[in-house]
Amino acid sequence: MSIFASLESEVRSYCRSWPVVFDRAVGAHLYDEDGRGYLDFFAGAGALNYGHNNPVLKKALVEYLAEDRITHSLDMHTAAKRDFLETFDEVVLQPRGLDFKVQFPGPTGTNAVEAALKLARKVTGRESVVNFTNAFHGMTLGALSVTGDSMKRGGAGIPLVHATPMPYDNYFDGQYPDFLYFERLLGDASSGLNAPAAVIVETVQGEGGINVARFEWLTGLAALCRAHGILLIVDDVQMGCGRTGPFFSFEGAGIVPDIVCLSKSIGGYGLPMALTLVRRDLDVWEPGEHNGTFRGHNPAFVTATAALRAYWTDDRLEKSTLAKGEQVERVLQEVCATVPGTRAKGRGLARGLAFEQAGLAGRVAGAAFRRGLLVETSGPEDEVVKLMPPLTVTDDELDQGLALFTDSVRECAPA
């Protein structure tokens, strides 16, 4: 592995936790060069909801490439893009009564967020955006300005302005009514809060520590935004595409955001792709006003279309994800009952175990890796171990992974 240390930038991170050379992957399993298998409860940080090298998606991709079809196209019309748009409209938008225009902003989640922030400011003529404590929205400057993590923000090298953080759901452990501070500032002409163009929110904060917003909190936030003429942006980059059960993570709250950001698993196969979904009347871009060289990544259109047709024309995947999420919840609660200083968190198949003792989550993740299980940590102090297997994980694989995780916790946690 010397080439990585000698030539690759010091910015590399995941490889430091998993110091092997991975070479092959199928479903919920990764294999290193020596052939050792690892159960993957990381799933590309949510980019592999359908598993590694999903055979249905791989077949569509290989056939497309073998026929010398279009790979790169900027925003030109292609058959692959048409198939995706028609399928996305038929399978996702129309059944949910969503009248969104679809923007291809560039191939990553932070591109989707940047487009959303720019458009909100263009539409409203306002500069300020409200974000929430412990939020993570991406690593480019606009997305960093609405991100909470001080280490990531520090990497910007310049002041990050025009964003105001507000308390996320349960930030004060239920001691104050929802939106007490936010509403007071909005209603006070002397508060110093500039009228916000938008509020950007994750329904479940993944990088922030698997913090789950209650549906009633999200409903209240949507009502607050409507009352004050503020656009509501939902960042569904990690929690969309079924991670919490429904295709969109906000569906259970019964809200309709003005703008939605998607990436990660929207491409289906782990291929780069991102969407910014925009309420039709907000689509006021000038041609080329926000663009990107790789916004027309046709192989991702192909695998995205195949994923929608295979998994979202009925509710089987949604029901399976919810059932598996309940299975994970049961195991986590059993761990909490016997291991002091732990707390179960999450929704659907975005789950976590929080540790009060500093450094313990990292030790548990390390013990899991030694046992052949890949998990990562999250939260402001890396105090939460995240469990995010592919949604297509089998019951046996889920049982096996949870057993490995439980053994890792018991090895590391104080008696």
C-alpha positions in Angstrom: 0.0 0.0 0.0 3.0 2.3 -0.1 1.9 4.1 -3.2 -1.1 5.5 -1.4 1.0 7.0 1.4 3.7 8.3 -0.9 1.6 9.8 -3.6 -2.0 10.3 -2.5 -2.9 13.5 -0.6 -3.1 13.5 3.2 -6.7 14.4 2.8 -7.6 10.7 2.4 -9.8 9.5 5.3 -11.8 6.3 5.0 -8.7 4.3 4.0 -7.1 5.1 7.3 -9.9 3.3 9.2 -9.9 0.4 6.7 -6.2 -0.2 5.8 -6.6 -2.9 3.2 -6.7 -2.8 -0.6 -10.3 -3.6 -1.8 -10.5 -5.4 -5.1 -14.0 -6.8 -5.6 -17.6 -6.3 -4.4 -20.9 -8.0 -4.7 -24.1 -7.1 -2.9 -23.4 -6.4 0.7 -19.9 -7.7 0.6 -16.5 -6.2 -0.2 -13.3 -8.3 -0.7 -9.7 -7.3 -0.3 -6.8 -8.4 -2.5 -6.2 -11.4 -0.3 -9.8 -12.6 -0.7 -11.0 -11.7 2.8 -14.7 -10.7 2.8 -16.2 -7.8 4.7 -19.9 -7.1 5.3 -20.5 -3.6 4.1 -22.7 -1.6 6.6 -21.4 1.6 5.1 -22.8 1.3 1.5 -20.7 4.1 0.0 -22.0 6.5 2.6 -25.5 5.9 1.2 -24.5 5.8 -2.5 -25.0 2.0 -2.8 -28.6 1.5 -1.5 -29.0 -1.4 -4.1 -25.6 -3.0 -3.2 -22.4 -3.5 -5.0 -22.6 -4.5 -8.7 -26.3 -5.1 -8.5 -26.9 -7.6 -11.3 -30.0 -6.0 -12.7 -28.3 -2.6 -12.9 -25.1 -4.1 -14.2 -26.9 -5.8 -17.0 -28.4 -2.6 -18.2 -25.1 -0.7 -17.9 -23.0 -3.4 -19.7 -25.6 -3.6 -22.6 -25.6 0.1 -23.0 -21.8 0.4 -23.1 -21.4 -2.6 -25.4 -23.6 -0.8 -28.0 -21.4 2.3 -28.2 -24.1 4.5 -26.7 -23.5 8.1 -25.5 -21.4 8.4 -22.3 -20.8 12.2 -22.0 -23.3 14.8 -23.3 -23.2 17.9 -21.1 -27.0 18.8 -21.2 -27.7 17.7 -24.8 -30.7 15.5 -25.4 -30.0 11.8 -25.3 -32.1 8.7 -25.3 -30.8 7.7 -22.0 -31.7 11.0 -20.4 -35.2 10.8 -21.9 -35.7 7.3 -20.6 -34.6 8.5 -17.1 -36.9 11.6 -17.1 -39.9 9.6 -18.3 -39.4 6.9 -15.7 -38.7 9.3 -12.9 -41.8 11.2 -13.7 -43.9 8.1 -14.0 -42.5 6.1 -11.0 -41.6 8.8 -8.5 -43.1 12.2 -9.2 -46.6 11.5 -10.5 -47.6 8.9 -7.9 -46.7 11.4 -5.1 -48.4 14.3 -6.8 -45.1 16.2 -7.1 -44.9 18.9 -9.8 -41.1 19.4 -9.9 -38.8 20.4 -12.7 -35.6 18.3 -12.8 -32.3 20.0 -12.9 -29.0 18.1 -13.5 -26.6 20.4 -11.6 -23.4 18.3 -11.7 -22.7 14.8 -10.5 -22.4 15.2 -6.7 -24.6 16.1 -3.7 -22.8 19.3 -3.1 -23.5 20.4 -6.7 -27.2 19.8 -6.0 -27.0 21.9 -2.8 -25.1 24.7 -4.5 -27.8 24.9 -7.2 -30.6 25.0 -4.7 -29.0 27.8 -2.7 -28.2 29.9 -5.8 -31.7 29.4 -7.1 -33.4 30.3 -3.8 -31.4 33.5 -3.7 -32.2 34.3 -7.3 -35.9 33.7 -6.8 -36.3 35.7 -3.6 -33.7 38.4 -4.0 -32.5 37.6 -0.5 -29.1 36.5 0.6 -29.5 34.8 4.0 -30.1 31.1 4.3 -31.1 29.3 7.6 -29.5 26.0 8.3 -29.5 23.8 11.5 -27.0 22.7 14.2 -25.1 19.6 13.3 -26.0 19.9 9.6 -23.9 18.6 6.8 -24.6 19.7 3.2 -21.3 19.3 1.3 -17.8 20.5 0.9 -18.0 23.3 -1.6 -18.2 26.9 -0.3 -21.9 27.4 -0.5 -22.7 24.0 1.0 -20.0 24.5 3.7 -21.6 27.8 4.7 -24.8 25.9 5.8 -22.8 23.0 7.3 -22.2 22.9 11.1 -18.9 20.9 11.5 -16.2 23.3 12.5 -13.3 21.2 11.1 -15.0 21.0 7.7 -15.9 24.7 7.8 -12.3 25.5 8.7 -11.1 24.0 5.5 -12.7 26.8 3.5 -10.0 29.2 4.3 -12.3 32.2 4.0 -15.3 33.5 6.1 -18.4 31.5 5.4 -21.2 34.1 5.4 -24.9 34.6 4.5 -26.0 31.6 6.6 -27.6 31.6 10.1 -27.8 28.4 12.2 -30.9 27.5 14.2 -31.5 24.6 16.6 -32.3 21.3 15.1 -35.2 19.2 16.5 -34.5 18.3 20.1 -31.3 20.3 20.2 -32.3 21.5 23.7 -33.6 18.1 24.8 -37.2 19.2 24.8 -36.7 22.1 27.2 -38.2 24.7 24.8 -41.1 24.7 22.4 -40.3 24.0 18.7 -39.0 27.0 16.8 -39.2 29.3 19.8 -36.0 31.1 19.0 -36.5 31.1 15.2 -40.0 32.5 15.4 -39.0 35.2 17.8 -36.3 36.4 15.6 -38.5 36.3 12.5 -41.2 38.3 14.3 -38.9 41.0 15.8 -38.0 43.8 13.5 -34.9 44.5 15.6 -33.6 40.9 15.9 -30.9 41.5 13.3 -32.0 38.4 11.3 -32.0 39.2 7.6 -35.1 37.9 5.9 -34.1 34.4 4.8 -34.3 33.2 1.2 -34.6 29.6 2.3 -34.3 27.1 5.0 -32.2 24.0 4.2 -32.8 20.9 6.3 -32.0 17.1 6.5 -34.9 15.1 7.8 -32.3 12.7 9.4 -28.8 14.2 9.9 -26.4 11.4 8.8 -23.0 13.0 9.3 -24.3 15.0 12.2 -24.9 11.8 14.2 -28.1 10.1 12.9 -30.3 12.8 14.4 -33.9 12.2 13.5 -36.4 15.1 13.1 -39.9 14.2 14.3 -42.5 14.4 11.5 -44.4 17.0 13.5 -41.3 19.1 13.7 -40.9 19.0 10.0 -44.5 19.8 9.5 -44.1 22.8 11.8 -41.0 23.9 9.9 -42.8 23.8 6.6 -45.7 25.8 8.0 -43.3 28.4 9.4 -41.6 28.8 6.0 -44.9 29.3 4.3 -46.0 31.9 6.8 -42.9 33.9 6.2 -42.4 33.5 2.5 -39.3 31.4 3.0 -38.4 28.6 0.5 -38.0 25.1 2.1 -35.0 23.0 0.8 -34.8 19.4 1.8 -31.4 17.9 1.4 -32.2 14.2 0.7 -28.8 13.4 -0.7 -28.0 10.7 1.8 -31.5 9.9 3.2 -33.4 9.8 -0.1 -33.8 6.9 -2.5 -35.4 4.8 0.1 -32.9 5.0 2.9 -35.6 5.8 5.5 -38.2 3.6 3.8 -40.2 5.8 1.4 -38.4 7.1 -1.7 -38.2 10.6 -0.2 -37.4 10.8 3.5 -39.9 13.7 4.0 -43.0 11.7 2.8 -44.0 10.6 6.3 -44.3 14.2 7.4 -46.8 15.0 4.7 -44.8 18.0 3.5 -43.9 19.2 0.0 -40.6 21.1 -0.1 -40.0 23.8 -2.6 -36.6 22.3 -3.6 -35.2 18.8 -3.1 -31.5 17.8 -3.4 -30.8 14.2 -4.5 -27.5 12.4 -5.2 -25.7 9.3 -3.9 -28.1 6.4 -4.7 -30.1 8.2 -7.4 -27.6 6.8 -9.9 -28.3 3.3 -8.6 -25.0 1.7 -9.3 -22.7 4.1 -7.4 -22.2 6.1 -10.6 -22.0 9.9 -10.0 -25.3 11.7 -10.5 -27.3 14.4 -8.8 -30.7 16.1 -9.2 -32.1 19.4 -7.9 -35.8 19.1 -8.0 -37.5 22.5 -8.2 -41.1 23.6 -7.8 -42.2 24.4 -11.4 -42.8 28.1 -10.8 -39.3 28.6 -9.3 -37.5 27.4 -12.4 -36.3 30.9 -13.4 -32.8 30.0 -14.5 -31.3 31.6 -17.6 -29.9 29.0 -20.0 -26.4 28.0 -18.8 -26.7 30.1 -15.6 -25.8 27.1 -13.6 -24.0 24.3 -15.4 -21.3 21.6 -15.2 -19.3 19.5 -17.6 -20.5 16.2 -16.2 -24.1 16.9 -15.6 -25.0 14.7 -18.6 -23.5 11.4 -17.3 -25.5 8.9 -19.4 -24.3 5.6 -17.8 -25.8 6.9 -14.5 -29.1 7.7 -16.3 -29.2 4.1 -17.5 -28.6 2.6 -14.1 -30.9 5.1 -12.4 -33.7 4.2 -14.7 -33.1 0.4 -14.2 -33.1 1.0 -10.4 -36.4 2.9 -10.5 -38.1 0.2 -12.7 -36.7 -2.7 -10.5 -37.4 -1.3 -7.1 -39.9 1.6 -7.1 -42.8 0.4 -9.2 -44.3 -1.1 -6.1 -43.9 -0.8 -2.3 -41.9 -4.0 -1.7 -38.5 -2.3 -1.1 -40.1 0.3 1.1 -41.8 -2.3 3.3 -38.6 -4.4 3.4 -36.5 -1.4 4.5 -38.9 -0.5 7.3 -39.0 -4.1 8.5 -35.3 -4.4 8.5 -35.0 -1.1 10.2 -37.2 -2.4 13.0 -34.9 -5.5 13.2 -31.9 -3.2 13.7 -33.8 -1.1 16.2 -34.6 -4.2 18.3 -30.9 -5.3 18.4 -29.7 -1.8 19.3 -32.2 -1.6 22.1 -31.0 -4.9 23.4 -27.5 -3.6 23.4 -28.6 -0.4 25.2 -30.3 -2.5 27.9 -27.0 -4.1 28.8 -24.4 -1.6 27.9 -24.5 1.6 30.0 -24.1 5.0 28.3 -25.5 4.0 24.9 -28.5 5.2 23.0 -30.1 3.9 19.8 -30.9 6.4 17.0 -32.3 6.4 13.5 -35.1 5.7 11.1 -35.5 3.0 8.4 -32.0 1.6 7.6 -30.2 4.7 8.7 -29.3 3.7 12.3 -26.8 4.5 14.9 -25.6 3.7 18.4 -24.4 6.7 20.4 -21.8 6.4 23.1 -21.4 8.8 26.0 -17.8 7.8 26.6 -15.4 9.7 24.3 -13.5 7.6 21.8 -15.6 4.5 22.3 -17.5 4.7 19.0 -14.1 4.7 17.1 -12.9 1.7 19.1 -16.1 -0.2 18.3 -15.8 0.6 14.6 -12.2 -0.7 14.7 -13.2 -3.9 16.4 -16.0 -4.4 13.8 -13.4 -4.0 11.0 -11.2 -6.7 12.6 -14.3 -8.9 12.6 -15.0 -8.2 8.9 -17.7 -5.6 9.3 -17.5 -2.1 7.8 -19.1 0.7 9.8 -18.3 4.4 10.2 -18.6 6.9 12.9 -20.5 10.3 12.8 -21.6 13.1 15.1 -19.7 16.2 16.3 -17.4 14.1 18.5 -17.5 10.9 16.3 -19.6 9.5 19.1 -22.1 7.6 17.0 -21.5 4.3 15.1 -23.6 4.4 11.9 -25.2 1.3 10.5 -26.2 1.8 6.9 -26.3 -1.5 5.0 -27.6 -1.7 1.4 -31.3 -1.7 1.4 -31.1 -5.0 -0.5 -29.2 -6.7 2.3 -30.6 -10.2 3.0 -32.0 -11.1 6.4 -29.2 -13.5 7.0 -26.6 -10.9 6.1 -28.3 -8.4 8.4 -28.4 -10.9 11.3 -24.7 -11.7 10.7 -23.7 -8.0 10.6 -25.7 -7.2 13.7 -24.1 -10.1 15.6 -20.6 -8.9 14.6 -21.6 -5.4 15.7 -22.9 -6.5 19.0 -19.7 -8.5 19.7 -17.7 -5.5 18.9 -19.6 -3.3 21.3 -19.3 -5.9 24.1 -15.5 -6.2 23.4 -15.0 -2.4 23.7 -17.6 -1.1 26.1 -17.0 -1.0 29.8 -18.8 -3.7 31.8 
